[in-house]
């Protein structure tokens, strides 16, 4: 579903405080499991932000 993919991209961009253009779905756009590319960020940074709820060092409100 295109709307769900768009929402995922928006969510990741907001959570990581990066431009939407920096997030791409590389594979799995039509399924439940996706591979996502986040330009300018390491996998470790992305995982840390998602797990901790932080946005680039700031606590999520």
C-alpha positions as CSV (number, residue, x, y, z in Angstrom):
1,X,0.0,0.0,0.0
2,X,1.5,3.3,-1.1
3,X,0.0,5.2,1.8
4,X,1.5,2.9,4.4
5,X,4.9,3.2,2.7
6,X,4.6,7.0,2.7
7,X,3.7,7.0,6.4
8,X,6.7,4.8,7.2
9,X,9.0,7.3,5.4
10,X,7.4,10.2,7.2
11,X,7.7,8.5,10.5
12,X,11.4,7.7,10.1
13,X,12.2,11.2,8.8
14,X,10.5,12.7,11.8
15,X,12.1,10.3,14.3
16,X,15.6,10.9,12.9
17,X,15.1,14.6,12.3
18,X,16.2,14.2,8.6
19,X,14.6,15.3,5.3
20,X,12.0,12.9,3.9
21,X,14.2,12.8,0.7
22,X,16.9,11.0,2.8
23,X,14.7,8.0,3.4
24,X,14.0,5.4,0.7
25,X,12.3,2.0,0.7
26,X,14.8,-0.1,-1.2
27,X,12.8,-3.4,-1.3
28,X,9.6,-4.8,0.0
29,X,7.4,-1.9,-0.9
30,X,4.5,-4.3,-1.6
31,X,5.0,-6.4,1.5
32,X,5.2,-6.3,5.3
33,X,9.0,-6.6,5.4
34,X,10.9,-3.7,4.0
35,X,14.5,-2.8,3.5
36,X,15.0,0.9,4.1
37,X,17.9,3.2,3.1
38,X,18.6,6.2,5.3
39,X,21.1,8.5,3.6
40,X,23.7,10.1,5.8
41,X,23.0,7.9,8.8
42,X,24.6,4.6,10.1
43,X,22.5,1.6,10.9
44,X,23.7,2.0,14.5
45,X,22.4,5.6,14.7
46,X,19.0,4.6,13.2
47,X,18.6,1.7,15.6
48,X,19.6,3.8,18.6
49,X,17.1,6.5,17.8
50,X,14.3,4.0,17.2
51,X,15.0,2.0,20.3
52,X,15.6,5.0,22.7
53,X,13.0,7.3,21.2
54,X,15.6,10.0,20.8
55,X,15.8,12.4,17.9
56,X,19.5,13.2,17.1
57,X,20.4,13.5,20.7
58,X,17.2,15.1,21.9
59,X,14.6,13.3,24.0
60,X,11.3,12.9,22.2
61,X,8.6,15.1,23.7
